[in-house]
Amino acid sequence: MRIDNLAIPFKRIAEMTTSIQDLIDAMCAVTTQLGFHHFAIANHLDVTLTQSAIRLHNYPALWAEHYDQKGMVYIDPVLLRSHLTRDGFAWSDMDRLAPMTQIDREVITASREHGIGEGFTVPAHLPGEPGTCTFVNNTGEPIPPAIQVLAHIAGIAGFTAARRLWPGRMQKDLRVRPVLTRQQIVITQLIAKGLSDKQIARVLKISKETATGHVKDIYLRYGVNKRSSLIYLAGRDGYLI
């Protein structure tokens, strides 16, 4: 597939769409042209505090319902890893960004049971507004490297258009980013890489008790009590970039 064959569709997405439905139609067309089956555009705002969070996709309805009911946004391995890079990545390569955990594998297994196979995710982070555009194939269908390059271009165009068109996007987000010390930022980044308190202590050459104390303080500042929630919020606040 030649990139010039997609130049007009990309331009239509980024500049010429005038409504959300128009954007959906354009994204569906490009998704098909690239050889994918589904797309999803989202920025990772806390939807309990703002109505401006973008969420646009054509995923199977059963998977979308399952994802919401299980609260997978807080443990989604794709979303969590999107905060660790600015480059697009295939889901089969996620382990190089951060070691896959048992929970990560369970989420991937559940998605495959709903027909969500290999995906390619494009981080589209802006200051204070992390987001992604993802393209997905059915289970067992690989994504050629050349298509990944084109998907990256389409993903940025799609996210840009969604920000331009989404209702209420300019509403103020009432959530204030907690202020972390330099050492707490480093610890948060180590947590995102999957390190335990003991491993963090070894890396920073501090006692395990001191490391645990810092982790508890970070939890307190964010008002969370588990690592997955901290990683999600710290990622959207820019501490993991």
Secondary structure, DSSP 8 states (H G I E B T S, - for coil): --GGGGHHHHHIIIII--SHHHHHHHHHHHHHHTT-SEEEEEE---TTT-S---EEE---HHHHHHHHHTTGGGT-HHHHHHTT-SS-EEGGGGGGTS---HHHHHHHHHHHHTT---EEEEE--BTTB-EEEEEE--TT----HHHHHHHHHHHHHHHHHHHHH-TTTTS----------HHHHHHHHHHHTT--HHHHHHHHT--HHHHHHHHHHHHHHHT--SHHHHHHHHHHTTTT-
